[in-house]
Amino acid sequence: MQHGGAPSALVARAAETFPSERPMRVARMTIDLLRPVPVGELDIETEVVREGRKIQLLQVRLVSGGKECMRATVLKLRDETLELPAHEGFRPLELTPPSEDEPSSAGFGPSHGFGSGMSAKIARGEWGKPGPAAVWFRAERPIVRGEATTPLMSAALTADFCNGVSSVLDFQKFTYINGDLTVSFARRPVGRWILLDAETWVGDSGGALAFARLADRNGYFGRAVQSVLVEKR
């Protein structure tokens, strides 16, 4: 099966390229992973649930062999420039980003599959050490052949690393697979590097919550949340 980052990026692409009556930006993506997404041919179906002057609500489905693998709802809001007074709502960047032309570096090694196509720079925490961590990610391979991976797509695929980056459990003893992913955006992300500043809370009934702040070179722009199923190996 595929890592959830790749099909999440496909949902982002479907949403941002879907036409609207007025300029819109993606404000929230909620993705339900109904079954494993196979490494194979996928059909992408997009339909409008609600079209208005201020919002557009879409449903995006990924289908393989007639079976629905992933279903997402995407909320788009009217996109316009506003002159705002000085305020505390802008979150400046706390961790130094890599340069845009930073050489690629294998974040997870060739055996990881999808992760082997990502560059990763640790900003806080350590690989393999349980607990919160912050990592800069950059996609080094195109998600769609012949197309540049957009910042929104990069944010979506990075967000799905929440539970892996910030796990508090030993992966040799437990699995912790997310059944969903919600990403909310205060503004459009920019650039190729996306920061995932992640943390995981584990409950006592086989569940966990993985969540993160998302940032680019200009500061924090969004949040990601995953509902996680914890099982012993």
Secondary structure, DSSP 8 states (H G I E B T S, - for coil): ---THHHHHHHHHHHHHS--SS-EEEEEEEEEE-S---SS--EEEEEEEEE-SSEEEEEEEEEETTEEEEEEEEEEEE-------S-S------S----TT----BSS-GGGGGGGGEEEEEEES-TT-SS-EEEEEEE-S-SSTTS---HHHHHHHHHTTHHHHT--S-TTTEEEEESEEEEEESS---SS-EEEEEEEEE-SSSEEEEEEEEEETTEEEEEEEEEEEEEE-
